[in-house]
Amino acid sequence: MLRIENITKAYGEKKAVDGLSLHIRAGEIYGFIGHNGAGKTTTLKACAGILGVDEGEIFVDGISVREQPIECKKRMAYIPDNPDLYSFMTGIGYLNFVADIYKVTAEDRQARIKKYADDFGLTAELANPVSAYSHGMKQKLAIIAALVHAPKLILMDEPFVGLDPKAAHTVKETMRALCDSGCAIFFSTHVLEVAEKLCDKVAIIKDGKLIKEGTMAEVKGDTSLEDIFLSLVE
């Protein structure tokens, strides 16, 4: 579903991402682990078509992000670590705005908005302006907006930041259900305990370079993901 082929992205003389190759298949929750500044957000933004790359190619569902960015974006959703939403809109107004962009039918959007707003406990707040939302509520709204067009690929940058335990649990359940139905999820996180329990596969990146990847069992072996991560990045 997502194929990253030898991508490099530099800012001046510093390579934020250096020759990275990964393959995230349909049905997989794929964790992306690294210290601050390792290149995770740059990679996710490149996959979303927000940043261009200096070398390499990225394919979504077999389509080049470089050559056909709009077609790729129709198939994916991107959730940044700090959602920048239109604060003058109401919650429901924002969700309908996103649904309009993706040309989601009235029937489908109504069903999806109801399901996910109920799941995340946001239904009662949808009539209120986004400017009145807390950070956690904005995060929930961004997640619902990402799911309203039923994407095949979801890119998530630190999706658990700012969420209360109940909402974080709902996100994990939703991620698993989506991937069980054929979606692919590629997400970064610093919460290694969550990644260890949730992910089918994981990649560890350091200074823009891939240093270890594979199934969770292959990567952590008989120890914990935290122990492996600390041993590799120190």
N, C-alpha and C positions, 0 to 999 in steps of 0.2 A: 504493500500500500504506500509506503514511503521508502524511497531508496536515495541515500546520500552517497554520492560517488566522489571521493577524493577532493572535498571542498576546502578551499583556503580563503580566509578573509583577514586582511591586514588593515590596521589603522596606523598609518605612517610606517615605521619600521617594525612595529610590534604585530606579530601574527596572533590574532585573537582565536582563530581556528586554523589548524595546520594539517592539511591532508587527511581530513576526517571522512571515513566511510562507514555507513551503518545501513541495515535493512530492517525495517519494521513491517511485519506482515499483518494482514487482516486477522483480527481476533486476539492480538497481543497487546498487553499493557507493558510498555517499554520504559523503564526508568533511566534517567540521565543524571548522573551524579558527578559532582566536582566542587572544589572550593570556590569562593567568590573570585570572579575574574578568570575562571577557567575556560570560558567560552560557551557556556550553556545557553545564555540568552541570545547571544549572537547567532548561534546555530539555529535556535528555534525561530528567530526572526527571519533568517535566511530561508528556512523551510516554508514559512508563511508568505514569502514573497515581499517582505517589508524591506529587507536588506539584500542587495546584490552580493555575489561572491566574486572573488578575483580569479579563482580557478575551480574546476570541477562542475558537477551537475547535480541537480536535485529533481527527483521525479515523484509525482503524486499520482497514484493509480496509473502509472505508466506514462504520464504526461509531464513534459519538462516545465519546471517552474520558470525557467529563464525564457523559454519560447512561447509558452501559453499560460501566463500567470492568472488570467481571469478564469480559465477552465479549471485550473488547479484550485483556486480559491472557492469555486462553486462546490468543491468536494470536501472542503476542510473547514475547521473552525480553529481560531487561535485565541487563547485566554492568557493575557499578560499577567505579571505578578501584581501590577497596580492598575486595575481597570480605569480607563479614562472615558467616562460615560457622559452623555449630554445631560447636564444637571437640570436644565430648564424643562425637560420632559418628565412626564410621569413614568412610573415603572412600566405600566401596560403600554403607554405610548412608545416607549423605547423598544419594547419587544415587538410591537407591530411594525415599527420602523425597520427593524432588522429583518423581520419576516417579509416585508415588502421588497426589500433589496434582493432577497433570495427567491422571490416569487412563490412563497409558500401559500397554498390554498387556505381559504378561511376555515375550512373544516379541520385541516391538519394543524394549523397554528393554534386553533382553539383547544384542540385535544392536548397538544404538547405543552402549551403554556399552563393549562390547568393541572396536568400531571406533575410537571416539574415545580411549579409554584407551590402546589400542595406538598410535594415531597420536601421542599426546602423551607416550608413555613413562611412563604412570602406572599401568599394570596391576599391577605388582608392589607398589605402595604402597596399593592400595585397601583392603586389610585393616587398615591402620594407622589410628590415630586422627588426625583432622584437626589436633589440637593439636600433633602431631609434624611437621606439614608446614611447609616453608619458604614464604615469600611466593609464590615462583614456582609451587610445587606447588599452593598454594591457588588461584592464578589459573587454573591448568590445570583444577582440579576445578570451579571456577565456570563455566568455558567449557563443559566437558562437561555439567554440570548444565543449562546454558542450552539445549543442543542435544538433550537427551534426549526432548523432546516435539515435535521437528521444527517449530519456530516458523516462521511466515510472515515475521515481522519480528524483527530482532535489533538492539537498542540497545546500544552498547558505549562506555564512557567510558575512554579511554586504555588500550585492551586490550593494548598491548605493554609497559607498565610492569612491571618485575620479571621479564620472561621472558628466558631465555637465547636466543642467536641461533637455535638449532635450533627451539625452541618458537615463537619469533616467526615463523619461516619456515613452520612448520606452521599457525599461525593464519592467515597470509596465504593459503596454499593452500586451507585450509578455507573461508575467507570467499569466495574466488572460486568454489569448487565449489558452495557453497550458493546463491550468486546465479545461477550458470549453470543451476541447477535451479529457479529461480523465486522464491527468497527475496529479501528486501530487507534491506540493512544500513545503518544510520545510526550513524556512530561519530565520536568526537572523538579528536584526536591532536595532539601537538606534534612528532611525527616527520614533518617535511614531505617528506623524501625518500621515505618509505614511502607517504605519501598520494599523492604525484605519480605513483608507479608503479602503485598499487593501485586508486585511485578512478576510477569512471566520471564522477562529478560531485563538486563541492566547493562549500561555502559558507564565506565568511569573515565573521566577526561581530566587531564592536567596540563595547564599552560597551552591549551588549544589542541593537544594531541590525545588520541585515544590510547589508554594504557591497559585497559582490560574490558572485555565484553563477553556476553554469552547468557545462557539461562541462569537463573538465580542460583541453582544448585552448582553449576559449573564455576560461577564467580566466587561464591562464598565457601564452597566445600564444607568442611566440618566445623567451621567457625562462624562468626557473624559478619554481616555486611559491613558493620561499623569497623570491626577489627581489620577486615581486608582493605577498606577504604583508607583508614589511618596508616596502614603499613605501606600503601602504594603512593600516597600523596605527601608523606613527610619527607 
